[in-house]
Amino acid sequence: MNARFDMFGNEIATRFTKRFVSAGQVIDQSPLSKVTRELVSLRASQINGCGFCTDMHTKDAAAEGVAAVRLHLVAAWREATVFSEAERAALALTEEGTRLADAHHGVSDETWAQVREHYDDDQIAALICLLALINAANRLNVIVRTPAGSYEPGMFAAAAG
């Protein structure tokens, strides 16, 4: 299986992708934990049906030491006992912020209050920006049908530098 379009083989797409990666570096340098970033990115990618991003964020989370049981239960986090209250708040925000068309009111006041309870302003800013970024990445990869399965943790480190 090949992607429909090579995002690194086109000048415009390459320039955009470099800036996209730079935006991600801002989030990477934020006080939001790497584990939370990976869980949020994984859940949004599952919702959006992005195989490539689901593969990447599952493997990156595992490389960070996230237990397999937690990775397997991200899709059913509401019924799982393996997530902290802070992670549950972030996952709720992820679902409501990703499923905007499904939830015409967007993010509920209840979810927002839970997020405010567990995260400071810098972490919330990072969460909001991460949700915007991962949803955009999911759409890019779904549109071009980037194949999943071959991602290796760290393989894009050189491109980010």
Phi and psi in radians as a Rosetta constraint file:
Dihedral C 1 N 2 CA 2 C 2 CIRCULARHARMONIC -2.097 0.35
Dihedral N 2 CA 2 C 2 N 3 CIRCULARHARMONIC 2.672 0.35
Dihedral C 2 N 3 CA 3 C 3 CIRCULARHARMONIC -1.150 0.35
Dihedral N 3 CA 3 C 3 N 4 CIRCULARHARMONIC 2.651 0.35
Dihedral C 3 N 4 CA 4 C 4 CIRCULARHARMONIC -1.172 0.35
Dihedral N 4 CA 4 C 4 N 5 CIRCULARHARMONIC -0.518 0.35
Dihedral C 4 N 5 CA 5 C 5 CIRCULARHARMONIC -2.577 0.35
Dihedral N 5 CA 5 C 5 N 6 CIRCULARHARMONIC 2.413 0.35
Dihedral C 5 N 6 CA 6 C 6 CIRCULARHARMONIC -1.602 0.35
Dihedral N 6 CA 6 C 6 N 7 CIRCULARHARMONIC 1.817 0.35
Dihedral C 6 N 7 CA 7 C 7 CIRCULARHARMONIC -1.175 0.35
Dihedral N 7 CA 7 C 7 N 8 CIRCULARHARMONIC -0.285 0.35
Dihedral C 7 N 8 CA 8 C 8 CIRCULARHARMONIC -1.752 0.35
Dihedral N 8 CA 8 C 8 N 9 CIRCULARHARMONIC -0.053 0.35
Dihedral C 8 N 9 CA 9 C 9 CIRCULARHARMONIC -1.779 0.35
Dihedral N 9 CA 9 C 9 N 10 CIRCULARHARMONIC 0.100 0.35
Dihedral C 9 N 10 CA 10 C 10 CIRCULARHARMONIC -2.197 0.35
Dihedral N 10 CA 10 C 10 N 11 CIRCULARHARMONIC 2.324 0.35
Dihedral C 10 N 11 CA 11 C 11 CIRCULARHARMONIC -1.030 0.35
Dihedral N 11 CA 11 C 11 N 12 CIRCULARHARMONIC -0.819 0.35
Dihedral C 11 N 12 CA 12 C 12 CIRCULARHARMONIC -1.115 0.35
Dihedral N 12 CA 12 C 12 N 13 CIRCULARHARMONIC -0.828 0.35
Dihedral C 12 N 13 CA 13 C 13 CIRCULARHARMONIC -1.103 0.35
Dihedral N 13 CA 13 C 13 N 14 CIRCULARHARMONIC -0.671 0.35
Dihedral C 13 N 14 CA 14 C 14 CIRCULARHARMONIC -1.145 0.35
Dihedral N 14 CA 14 C 14 N 15 CIRCULARHARMONIC -0.775 0.35
Dihedral C 14 N 15 CA 15 C 15 CIRCULARHARMONIC -1.084 0.35
Dihedral N 15 CA 15 C 15 N 16 CIRCULARHARMONIC -0.733 0.35
Dihedral C 15 N 16 CA 16 C 16 CIRCULARHARMONIC -1.124 0.35
Dihedral N 16 CA 16 C 16 N 17 CIRCULARHARMONIC -0.787 0.35
Dihedral C 16 N 17 CA 17 C 17 CIRCULARHARMONIC -1.065 0.35
Dihedral N 17 CA 17 C 17 N 18 CIRCULARHARMONIC -0.695 0.35
Dihedral C 17 N 18 CA 18 C 18 CIRCULARHARMONIC -1.077 0.35
Dihedral N 18 CA 18 C 18 N 19 CIRCULARHARMONIC -0.711 0.35
Dihedral C 18 N 19 CA 19 C 19 CIRCULARHARMONIC -1.237 0.35
Dihedral N 19 CA 19 C 19 N 20 CIRCULARHARMONIC -0.611 0.35
Dihedral C 19 N 20 CA 20 C 20 CIRCULARHARMONIC -1.080 0.35
Dihedral N 20 CA 20 C 20 N 21 CIRCULARHARMONIC -0.793 0.35
Dihedral C 20 N 21 CA 21 C 21 CIRCULARHARMONIC -1.092 0.35
Dihedral N 21 CA 21 C 21 N 22 CIRCULARHARMONIC -0.701 0.35
Dihedral C 21 N 22 CA 22 C 22 CIRCULARHARMONIC -1.074 0.35
Dihedral N 22 CA 22 C 22 N 23 CIRCULARHARMONIC -0.690 0.35
Dihedral C 22 N 23 CA 23 C 23 CIRCULARHARMONIC -1.083 0.35
Dihedral N 23 CA 23 C 23 N 24 CIRCULARHARMONIC -0.690 0.35
Dihedral C 23 N 24 CA 24 C 24 CIRCULARHARMONIC -1.109 0.35
Dihedral N 24 CA 24 C 24 N 25 CIRCULARHARMONIC -0.567 0.35
Dihedral C 24 N 25 CA 25 C 25 CIRCULARHARMONIC -1.149 0.35
Dihedral N 25 CA 25 C 25 N 26 CIRCULARHARMONIC -0.559 0.35
Dihedral C 25 N 26 CA 26 C 26 CIRCULARHARMONIC -1.067 0.35
Dihedral N 26 CA 26 C 26 N 27 CIRCULARHARMONIC -0.775 0.35
Dihedral C 26 N 27 CA 27 C 27 CIRCULARHARMONIC -1.178 0.35
Dihedral N 27 CA 27 C 27 N 28 CIRCULARHARMONIC -0.715 0.35
Dihedral C 27 N 28 CA 28 C 28 CIRCULARHARMONIC -1.054 0.35
Dihedral N 28 CA 28 C 28 N 29 CIRCULARHARMONIC -0.539 0.35
Dihedral C 28 N 29 CA 29 C 29 CIRCULARHARMONIC -1.554 0.35
Dihedral N 29 CA 29 C 29 N 30 CIRCULARHARMONIC 0.037 0.35
Dihedral C 29 N 30 CA 30 C 30 CIRCULARHARMONIC -1.406 0.35
Dihedral N 30 CA 30 C 30 N 31 CIRCULARHARMONIC 2.954 0.35
Dihedral C 30 N 31 CA 31 C 31 CIRCULARHARMONIC -1.372 0.35
Dihedral N 31 CA 31 C 31 N 32 CIRCULARHARMONIC 0.022 0.35
Dihedral C 31 N 32 CA 32 C 32 CIRCULARHARMONIC -1.256 0.35
Dihedral N 32 CA 32 C 32 N 33 CIRCULARHARMONIC 2.243 0.35
Dihedral C 32 N 33 CA 33 C 33 CIRCULARHARMONIC -1.080 0.35
Dihedral N 33 CA 33 C 33 N 34 CIRCULARHARMONIC 2.600 0.35
Dihedral C 33 N 34 CA 34 C 34 CIRCULARHARMONIC -1.055 0.35
Dihedral N 34 CA 34 C 34 N 35 CIRCULARHARMONIC -0.693 0.35
Dihedral C 34 N 35 CA 35 C 35 CIRCULARHARMONIC -1.096 0.35
Dihedral N 35 CA 35 C 35 N 36 CIRCULARHARMONIC -0.811 0.35
Dihedral C 35 N 36 CA 36 C 36 CIRCULARHARMONIC -1.078 0.35
Dihedral N 36 CA 36 C 36 N 37 CIRCULARHARMONIC -0.734 0.35
Dihedral C 36 N 37 CA 37 C 37 CIRCULARHARMONIC -1.023 0.35
Dihedral N 37 CA 37 C 37 N 38 CIRCULARHARMONIC -0.737 0.35
Dihedral C 37 N 38 CA 38 C 38 CIRCULARHARMONIC -1.228 0.35
Dihedral N 38 CA 38 C 38 N 39 CIRCULARHARMONIC -0.710 0.35
Dihedral C 38 N 39 CA 39 C 39 CIRCULARHARMONIC -1.106 0.35
Dihedral N 39 CA 39 C 39 N 40 CIRCULARHARMONIC -0.757 0.35
Dihedral C 39 N 40 CA 40 C 40 CIRCULARHARMONIC -1.104 0.35
Dihedral N 40 CA 40 C 40 N 41 CIRCULARHARMONIC -0.817 0.35
Dihedral C 40 N 41 CA 41 C 41 CIRCULARHARMONIC -1.114 0.35
Dihedral N 41 CA 41 C 41 N 42 CIRCULARHARMONIC -0.681 0.35
Dihedral C 41 N 42 CA 42 C 42 CIRCULARHARMONIC -1.116 0.35
Dihedral N 42 CA 42 C 42 N 43 CIRCULARHARMONIC -0.811 0.35
Dihedral C 42 N 43 CA 43 C 43 CIRCULARHARMONIC -1.133 0.35
Dihedral N 43 CA 43 C 43 N 44 CIRCULARHARMONIC -0.779 0.35
Dihedral C 43 N 44 CA 44 C 44 CIRCULARHARMONIC -1.063 0.35
Dihedral N 44 CA 44 C 44 N 45 CIRCULARHARMONIC -0.710 0.35
Dihedral C 44 N 45 CA 45 C 45 CIRCULARHARMONIC -1.146 0.35
Dihedral N 45 CA 45 C 45 N 46 CIRCULARHARMONIC -0.647 0.35
Dihedral C 45 N 46 CA 46 C 46 CIRCULARHARMONIC -1.110 0.35
Dihedral N 46 CA 46 C 46 N 47 CIRCULARHARMONIC -0.834 0.35
Dihedral C 46 N 47 CA 47 C 47 CIRCULARHARMONIC -1.041 0.35
Dihedral N 47 CA 47 C 47 N 48 CIRCULARHARMONIC -0.729 0.35
Dihedral C 47 N 48 CA 48 C 48 CIRCULARHARMONIC -1.460 0.35
Dihedral N 48 CA 48 C 48 N 49 CIRCULARHARMONIC -0.043 0.35
Dihedral C 48 N 49 CA 49 C 49 CIRCULARHARMONIC 1.189 0.35
Dihedral N 49 CA 49 C 49 N 50 CIRCULARHARMONIC 0.555 0.35
Dihedral C 49 N 50 CA 50 C 50 CIRCULARHARMONIC -1.640 0.35
Dihedral N 50 CA 50 C 50 N 51 CIRCULARHARMONIC 1.757 0.35
Dihedral C 50 N 51 CA 51 C 51 CIRCULARHARMONIC -1.074 0.35
Dihedral N 51 CA 51 C 51 N 52 CIRCULARHARMONIC -0.755 0.35
Dihedral C 51 N 52 CA 52 C 52 CIRCULARHARMONIC -1.074 0.35
Dihedral N 52 CA 52 C 52 N 53 CIRCULARHARMONIC -0.843 0.35
Dihedral C 52 N 53 CA 53 C 53 CIRCULARHARMONIC -1.214 0.35
Dihedral N 53 CA 53 C 53 N 54 CIRCULARHARMONIC -0.607 0.35
Dihedral C 53 N 54 CA 54 C 54 CIRCULARHARMONIC -1.085 0.35
Dihedral N 54 CA 54 C 54 N 55 CIRCULARHARMONIC -0.781 0.35
Dihedral C 54 N 55 CA 55 C 55 CIRCULARHARMONIC -1.038 0.35
Dihedral N 55 CA 55 C 55 N 56 CIRCULARHARMONIC -0.881 0.35
Dihedral C 55 N 56 CA 56 C 56 CIRCULARHARMONIC -1.072 0.35
Dihedral N 56 CA 56 C 56 N 57 CIRCULARHARMONIC -0.852 0.35
Dihedral C 56 N 57 CA 57 C 57 CIRCULARHARMONIC -1.332 0.35
Dihedral N 57 CA 57 C 57 N 58 CIRCULARHARMONIC -0.456 0.35
Dihedral C 57 N 58 CA 58 C 58 CIRCULARHARMONIC -1.151 0.35
Dihedral N 58 CA 58 C 58 N 59 CIRCULARHARMONIC -0.821 0.35
Dihedral C 58 N 59 CA 59 C 59 CIRCULARHARMONIC -1.197 0.35
Dihedral N 59 CA 59 C 59 N 60 CIRCULARHARMONIC -0.687 0.35
Dihedral C 59 N 60 CA 60 C 60 CIRCULARHARMONIC -1.159 0.35
Dihedral N 60 CA 60 C 60 N 61 CIRCULARHARMONIC -0.685 0.35
Dihedral C 60 N 61 CA 61 C 61 CIRCULARHARMONIC -1.126 0.35
Dihedral N 61 CA 61 C 61 N 62 CIRCULARHARMONIC -0.761 0.35
Dihedral C 61 N 62 CA 62 C 62 CIRCULARHARMONIC -1.068 0.35
Dihedral N 62 CA 62 C 62 N 63 CIRCULARHARMONIC -0.692 0.35
Dihedral C 62 N 63 CA 63 C 63 CIRCULARHARMONIC -1.143 0.35
Dihedral N 63 CA 63 C 63 N 64 CIRCULARHARMONIC -0.437 0.35
Dihedral C 63 N 64 CA 64 C 64 CIRCULARHARMONIC -1.456 0.35
Dihedral N 64 CA 64 C 64 N 65 CIRCULARHARMONIC -0.040 0.35
Dihedral C 64 N 65 CA 65 C 65 CIRCULARHARMONIC 1.667 0.35
Dihedral N 65 CA 65 C 65 N 66 CIRCULARHARMONIC 0.163 0.35
Dihedral C 65 N 66 CA 66 C 66 CIRCULARHARMONIC -1.191 0.35
Dihedral N 66 CA 66 C 66 N 67 CIRCULARHARMONIC 2.239 0.35
Dihedral C 66 N 67 CA 67 C 67 CIRCULARHARMONIC -1.108 0.35
Dihedral N 67 CA 67 C 67 N 68 CIRCULARHARMONIC 2.531 0.35
Dihedral C 67 N 68 CA 68 C 68 CIRCULARHARMONIC -0.974 0.35
Dihedral N 68 CA 68 C 68 N 69 CIRCULARHARMONIC -0.681 0.35
Dihedral C 68 N 69 CA 69 C 69 CIRCULARHARMONIC -1.063 0.35
Dihedral N 69 CA 69 C 69 N 70 CIRCULARHARMONIC -0.653 0.35
Dihedral C 69 N 70 CA 70 C 70 CIRCULARHARMONIC -1.180 0.35
Dihedral N 70 CA 70 C 70 N 71 CIRCULARHARMONIC -0.710 0.35
Dihedral C 70 N 71 CA 71 C 71 CIRCULARHARMONIC -1.118 0.35
Dihedral N 71 CA 71 C 71 N 72 CIRCULARHARMONIC -0.715 0.35
Dihedral C 71 N 72 CA 72 C 72 CIRCULARHARMONIC -1.173 0.35
Dihedral N 72 CA 72 C 72 N 73 CIRCULARHARMONIC -0.448 0.35
Dihedral C 72 N 73 CA 73 C 73 CIRCULARHARMONIC -1.747 0.35
Dihedral N 73 CA 73 C 73 N 74 CIRCULARHARMONIC 0.035 0.35
Dihedral C 73 N 74 CA 74 C 74 CIRCULARHARMONIC -0.986 0.35
Dihedral N 74 CA 74 C 74 N 75 CIRCULARHARMONIC -0.730 0.35
Dihedral C 74 N 75 CA 75 C 75 CIRCULARHARMONIC -1.156 0.35
Dihedral N 75 CA 75 C 75 N 76 CIRCULARHARMONIC -0.393 0.35
Dihedral C 75 N 76 CA 76 C 76 CIRCULARHARMONIC -2.095 0.35
Dihedral N 76 CA 76 C 76 N 77 CIRCULARHARMONIC 0.640 0.35
Dihedral C 76 N 77 CA 77 C 77 CIRCULARHARMONIC -1.017 0.35
Dihedral N 77 CA 77 C 77 N 78 CIRCULARHARMONIC -0.539 0.35
Dihedral C 77 N 78 CA 78 C 78 CIRCULARHARMONIC -1.099 0.35
Dihedral N 78 CA 78 C 78 N 79 CIRCULARHARMONIC -0.545 0.35
Dihedral C 78 N 79 CA 79 C 79 CIRCULARHARMONIC -1.702 0.35
Dihedral N 79 CA 79 C 79 N 80 CIRCULARHARMONIC 0.020 0.35
Dihedral C 79 N 80 CA 80 C 80 CIRCULARHARMONIC -1.733 0.35
Dihedral N 80 CA 80 C 80 N 81 CIRCULARHARMONIC 2.606 0.35
Dihedral C 80 N 81 CA 81 C 81 CIRCULARHARMONIC -1.787 0.35
Dihedral N 81 CA 81 C 81 N 82 CIRCULARHARMONIC 0.140 0.35
Dihedral C 81 N 82 CA 82 C 82 CIRCULARHARMONIC -1.718 0.35
Dihedral N 82 CA 82 C 82 N 83 CIRCULARHARMONIC 0.146 0.35
Dihedral C 82 N 83 CA 83 C 83 CIRCULARHARMONIC -2.031 0.35
Dihedral N 83 CA 83 C 83 N 84 CIRCULARHARMONIC 2.464 0.35
Dihedral C 83 N 84 CA 84 C 84 CIRCULARHARMONIC -1.235 0.35
Dihedral N 84 CA 84 C 84 N 85 CIRCULARHARMONIC 2.903 0.35
Dihedral C 84 N 85 CA 85 C 85 CIRCULARHARMONIC -1.091 0.35
Dihedral N 85 CA 85 C 85 N 86 CIRCULARHARMONIC -0.655 0.35
Dihedral C 85 N 86 CA 86 C 86 CIRCULARHARMONIC -1.120 0.35
Dihedral N 86 CA 86 C 86 N 87 CIRCULARHARMONIC -0.774 0.35
Dihedral C 86 N 87 CA 87 C 87 CIRCULARHARMONIC -1.120 0.35
Dihedral N 87 CA 87 C 87 N 88 CIRCULARHARMONIC -0.655 0.35
Dihedral C 87 N 88 CA 88 C 88 CIRCULARHARMONIC -1.119 0.35
Dihedral N 88 CA 88 C 88 N 89 CIRCULARHARMONIC -0.698 0.35
Dihedral C 88 N 89 CA 89 C 89 CIRCULARHARMONIC -1.110 0.35
Dihedral N 89 CA 89 C 89 N 90 CIRCULARHARMONIC -0.754 0.35
Dihedral C 89 N 90 CA 90 C 90 CIRCULARHARMONIC -1.132 0.35
Dihedral N 90 CA 90 C 90 N 91 CIRCULARHARMONIC -0.681 0.35
Dihedral C 90 N 91 CA 91 C 91 CIRCULARHARMONIC -1.209 0.35
Dihedral N 91 CA 91 C 91 N 92 CIRCULARHARMONIC -0.642 0.35
Dihedral C 91 N 92 CA 92 C 92 CIRCULARHARMONIC -1.109 0.35
Dihedral N 92 CA 92 C 92 N 93 CIRCULARHARMONIC -0.784 0.35
Dihedral C 92 N 93 CA 93 C 93 CIRCULARHARMONIC -1.049 0.35
Dihedral N 93 CA 93 C 93 N 94 CIRCULARHARMONIC -0.707 0.35
Dihedral C 93 N 94 CA 94 C 94 CIRCULARHARMONIC -1.036 0.35
Dihedral N 94 CA 94 C 94 N 95 CIRCULARHARMONIC -0.863 0.35
Dihedral C 94 N 95 CA 95 C 95 CIRCULARHARMONIC -1.099 0.35
Dihedral N 95 CA 95 C 95 N 96 CIRCULARHARMONIC -0.828 0.35
Dihedral C 95 N 96 CA 96 C 96 CIRCULARHARMONIC -1.232 0.35
Dihedral N 96 CA 96 C 96 N 97 CIRCULARHARMONIC -0.599 0.35
Dihedral C 96 N 97 CA 97 C 97 CIRCULARHARMONIC -1.347 0.35
Dihedral N 97 CA 97 C 97 N 98 CIRCULARHARMONIC -0.339 0.35
Dihedral C 97 N 98 CA 98 C 98 CIRCULARHARMONIC -1.598 0.35
Dihedral N 98 CA 98 C 98 N 99 CIRCULARHARMONIC -0.644 0.35
Dihedral C 98 N 99 CA 99 C 99 CIRCULARHARMONIC -1.643 0.35
Dihedral N 99 CA 99 C 99 N 100 CIRCULARHARMONIC 0.858 0.35
Dihedral C 99 N 100 CA 100 C 100 CIRCULARHARMONIC -1.060 0.35
Dihedral N 100 CA 100 C 100 N 101 CIRCULARHARMONIC -0.683 0.35
Dihedral C 100 N 101 CA 101 C 101 CIRCULARHARMONIC -1.243 0.35
Dihedral N 101 CA 101 C 101 N 102 CIRCULARHARMONIC -0.458 0.35
Dihedral C 101 N 102 CA 102 C 102 CIRCULARHARMONIC -1.450 0.35
Dihedral N 102 CA 102 C 102 N 103 CIRCULARHARMONIC -0.481 0.35
Dihedral C 102 N 103 CA 103 C 103 CIRCULARHARMONIC -2.115 0.35
Dihedral N 103 CA 103 C 103 N 104 CIRCULARHARMONIC 1.610 0.35
Dihedral C 103 N 104 CA 104 C 104 CIRCULARHARMONIC -1.071 0.35
Dihedral N 104 CA 104 C 104 N 105 CIRCULARHARMONIC -0.207 0.35
Dihedral C 104 N 105 CA 105 C 105 CIRCULARHARMONIC -1.669 0.35
Dihedral N 105 CA 105 C 105 N 106 CIRCULARHARMONIC 0.001 0.35
Dihedral C 105 N 106 CA 106 C 106 CIRCULARHARMONIC 1.217 0.35
Dihedral N 106 CA 106 C 106 N 107 CIRCULARHARMONIC -2.377 0.35
Dihedral C 106 N 107 CA 107 C 107 CIRCULARHARMONIC -1.406 0.35
Dihedral N 107 CA 107 C 107 N 108 CIRCULARHARMONIC 2.211 0.35
Dihedral C 107 N 108 CA 108 C 108 CIRCULARHARMONIC -1.255 0.35
Dihedral N 108 CA 108 C 108 N 109 CIRCULARHARMONIC 2.741 0.35
Dihedral C 108 N 109 CA 109 C 109 CIRCULARHARMONIC -1.104 0.35
Dihedral N 109 CA 109 C 109 N 110 CIRCULARHARMONIC -0.603 0.35
Dihedral C 109 N 110 CA 110 C 110 CIRCULARHARMONIC -1.115 0.35
Dihedral N 110 CA 110 C 110 N 111 CIRCULARHARMONIC -0.821 0.35
Dihedral C 110 N 111 CA 111 C 111 CIRCULARHARMONIC -1.117 0.35
Dihedral N 111 CA 111 C 111 N 112 CIRCULARHARMONIC -0.751 0.35
Dihedral C 111 N 112 CA 112 C 112 CIRCULARHARMONIC -1.049 0.35
Dihedral N 112 CA 112 C 112 N 113 CIRCULARHARMONIC -0.718 0.35
Dihedral C 112 N 113 CA 113 C 113 CIRCULARHARMONIC -1.111 0.35
Dihedral N 113 CA 113 C 113 N 114 CIRCULARHARMONIC -0.671 0.35
Dihedral C 113 N 114 CA 114 C 114 CIRCULARHARMONIC -1.140 0.35
Dihedral N 114 CA 114 C 114 N 115 CIRCULARHARMONIC -0.727 0.35
Dihedral C 114 N 115 CA 115 C 115 CIRCULARHARMONIC -1.100 0.35
Dihedral N 115 CA 115 C 115 N 116 CIRCULARHARMONIC -0.794 0.35
Dihedral C 115 N 116 CA 116 C 116 CIRCULARHARMONIC -1.090 0.35
Dihedral N 116 CA 116 C 116 N 117 CIRCULARHARMONIC -0.547 0.35
Dihedral C 116 N 117 CA 117 C 117 CIRCULARHARMONIC -1.191 0.35
Dihedral N 117 CA 117 C 117 N 118 CIRCULARHARMONIC -0.561 0.35
Dihedral C 117 N 118 CA 118 C 118 CIRCULARHARMONIC -1.873 0.35
Dihedral N 118 CA 118 C 118 N 119 CIRCULARHARMONIC -0.253 0.35
Dihedral C 118 N 119 CA 119 C 119 CIRCULARHARMONIC -2.281 0.35
Dihedral N 119 CA 119 C 119 N 120 CIRCULARHARMONIC 2.554 0.35
Dihedral C 119 N 120 CA 120 C 120 CIRCULARHARMONIC -1.494 0.35
Dihedral N 120 CA 120 C 120 N 121 CIRCULARHARMONIC 3.099 0.35
Dihedral C 120 N 121 CA 121 C 121 CIRCULARHARMONIC -1.038 0.35
Dihedral N 121 CA 121 C 121 N 122 CIRCULARHARMONIC -0.710 0.35
Dihedral C 121 N 122 CA 122 C 122 CIRCULARHARMONIC -1.168 0.35
Dihedral N 122 CA 122 C 122 N 123 CIRCULARHARMONIC -0.685 0.35
Dihedral C 122 N 123 CA 123 C 123 CIRCULARHARMONIC -1.183 0.35
Dihedral N 123 CA 123 C 123 N 124 CIRCULARHARMONIC -0.676 0.35
Dihedral C 123 N 124 CA 124 C 124 CIRCULARHARMONIC -1.141 0.35
Dihedral N 124 CA 124 C 124 N 125 CIRCULARHARMONIC -0.750 0.35
Dihedral C 124 N 125 CA 125 C 125 CIRCULARHARMONIC -1.019 0.35
Dihedral N 125 CA 125 C 125 N 126 CIRCULARHARMONIC -0.754 0.35
Dihedral C 125 N 126 CA 126 C 126 CIRCULARHARMONIC -1.127 0.35
Dihedral N 126 CA 126 C 126 N 127 CIRCULARHARMONIC -0.725 0.35
Dihedral C 126 N 127 CA 127 C 127 CIRCULARHARMONIC -1.057 0.35
Dihedral N 127 CA 127 C 127 N 128 CIRCULARHARMONIC -0.825 0.35
Dihedral C 127 N 128 CA 128 C 128 CIRCULARHARMONIC -1.076 0.35
Dihedral N 128 CA 128 C 128 N 129 CIRCULARHARMONIC -0.826 0.35
Dihedral C 128 N 129 CA 129 C 129 CIRCULARHARMONIC -1.131 0.35
Dihedral N 129 CA 129 C 129 N 130 CIRCULARHARMONIC -0.687 0.35
Dihedral C 129 N 130 CA 130 C 130 CIRCULARHARMONIC -1.069 0.35
Dihedral N 130 CA 130 C 130 N 131 CIRCULARHARMONIC -0.770 0.35
Dihedral C 130 N 131 CA 131 C 131 CIRCULARHARMONIC -1.073 0.35
Dihedral N 131 CA 131 C 131 N 132 CIRCULARHARMONIC -0.741 0.35
Dihedral C 131 N 132 CA 132 C 132 CIRCULARHARMONIC -1.091 0.35
Dihedral N 132 CA 132 C 132 N 133 CIRCULARHARMONIC -0.753 0.35
Dihedral C 132 N 133 CA 133 C 133 CIRCULARHARMONIC -1.208 0.35
Dihedral N 133 CA 133 C 133 N 134 CIRCULARHARMONIC -0.814 0.35
Dihedral C 133 N 134 CA 134 C 134 CIRCULARHARMONIC -1.195 0.35
Dihedral N 134 CA 134 C 134 N 135 CIRCULARHARMONIC -0.623 0.35
Dihedral C 134 N 135 CA 135 C 135 CIRCULARHARMONIC -1.139 0.35
Dihedral N 135 CA 135 C 135 N 136 CIRCULARHARMONIC -0.663 0.35
Dihedral C 135 N 136 CA 136 C 136 CIRCULARHARMONIC -1.166 0.35
Dihedral N 136 CA 136 C 136 N 137 CIRCULARHARMONIC -0.761 0.35
Dihedral C 136 N 137 CA 137 C 137 CIRCULARHARMONIC -1.072 0.35
Dihedral N 137 CA 137 C 137 N 138 CIRCULARHARMONIC -0.722 0.35
Dihedral C 137 N 138 CA 138 C 138 CIRCULARHARMONIC -1.043 0.35
Dihedral N 138 CA 138 C 138 N 139 CIRCULARHARMONIC -0.765 0.35
Dihedral C 138 N 139 CA 139 C 139 CIRCULARHARMONIC -1.154 0.35
Dihedral N 139 CA 139 C 139 N 140 CIRCULARHARMONIC -0.743 0.35
Dihedral C 139 N 140 CA 140 C 140 CIRCULARHARMONIC -1.006 0.35
Dihedral N 140 CA 140 C 140 N 141 CIRCULARHARMONIC -0.842 0.35
Dihedral C 140 N 141 CA 141 C 141 CIRCULARHARMONIC -1.253 0.35
Dihedral N 141 CA 141 C 141 N 142 CIRCULARHARMONIC -0.594 0.35
Dihedral C 141 N 142 CA 142 C 142 CIRCULARHARMONIC -1.205 0.35
Dihedral N 142 CA 142 C 142 N 143 CIRCULARHARMONIC -0.744 0.35
Dihedral C 142 N 143 CA 143 C 143 CIRCULARHARMONIC -1.045 0.35
Dihedral N 143 CA 143 C 143 N 144 CIRCULARHARMONIC -0.773 0.35
Dihedral C 143 N 144 CA 144 C 144 CIRCULARHARMONIC -1.575 0.35
Dihedral N 144 CA 144 C 144 N 145 CIRCULARHARMONIC -0.014 0.35
Dihedral C 144 N 145 CA 145 C 145 CIRCULARHARMONIC 0.962 0.35
Dihedral N 145 CA 145 C 145 N 146 CIRCULARHARMONIC 0.936 0.35
Dihedral C 145 N 146 CA 146 C 146 CIRCULARHARMONIC -1.126 0.35
Dihedral N 146 CA 146 C 146 N 147 CIRCULARHARMONIC 2.135 0.35
Dihedral C 146 N 147 CA 147 C 147 CIRCULARHARMONIC -1.196 0.35
Dihedral N 147 CA 147 C 147 N 148 CIRCULARHARMONIC 2.584 0.35
Dihedral C 147 N 148 CA 148 C 148 CIRCULARHARMONIC -1.811 0.35
Dihedral N 148 CA 148 C 148 N 149 CIRCULARHARMONIC 2.726 0.35
Dihedral C 148 N 149 CA 149 C 149 CIRCULARHARMONIC 2.075 0.35
Dihedral N 149 CA 149 C 149 N 150 CIRCULARHARMONIC -0.388 0.35
Dihedral C 149 N 150 CA 150 C 150 CIRCULARHARMONIC -1.776 0.35
Dihedral N 150 CA 150 C 150 N 151 CIRCULARHARMONIC 0.000 0.35
Dihedral C 150 N 151 CA 151 C 151 CIRCULARHARMONIC -1.147 0.35
Dihedral N 151 CA 151 C 151 N 152 CIRCULARHARMONIC 2.429 0.35
Dihedral C 151 N 152 CA 152 C 152 CIRCULARHARMONIC -2.151 0.35
Dihedral N 152 CA 152 C 152 N 153 CIRCULARHARMONIC 2.301 0.35
Dihedral C 152 N 153 CA 153 C 153 CIRCULARHARMONIC -0.895 0.35
Dihedral N 153 CA 153 C 153 N 154 CIRCULARHARMONIC 2.318 0.35
Dihedral C 153 N 154 CA 154 C 154 CIRCULARHARMONIC 1.519 0.35
Dihedral N 154 CA 154 C 154 N 155 CIRCULARHARMONIC -0.044 0.35
Dihedral C 154 N 155 CA 155 C 155 CIRCULARHARMONIC -1.159 0.35
Dihedral N 155 CA 155 C 155 N 156 CIRCULARHARMONIC -0.312 0.35
Dihedral C 155 N 156 CA 156 C 156 CIRCULARHARMONIC -1.790 0.35
Dihedral N 156 CA 156 C 156 N 157 CIRCULARHARMONIC 0.132 0.35
Dihedral C 156 N 157 CA 157 C 157 CIRCULARHARMONIC -1.007 0.35
Dihedral N 157 CA 157 C 157 N 158 CIRCULARHARMONIC -0.710 0.35
Dihedral C 157 N 158 CA 158 C 158 CIRCULARHARMONIC -1.151 0.35
Dihedral N 158 CA 158 C 158 N 159 CIRCULARHARMONIC -0.654 0.35
Dihedral C 158 N 159 CA 159 C 159 CIRCULARHARMONIC -1.192 0.35
Dihedral N 159 CA 159 C 159 N 160 CIRCULARHARMONIC -0.512 0.35
Dihedral C 159 N 160 CA 160 C 160 CIRCULARHARMONIC -1.346 0.35
Dihedral N 160 CA 160 C 160 N 161 CIRCULARHARMONIC -0.435 0.35
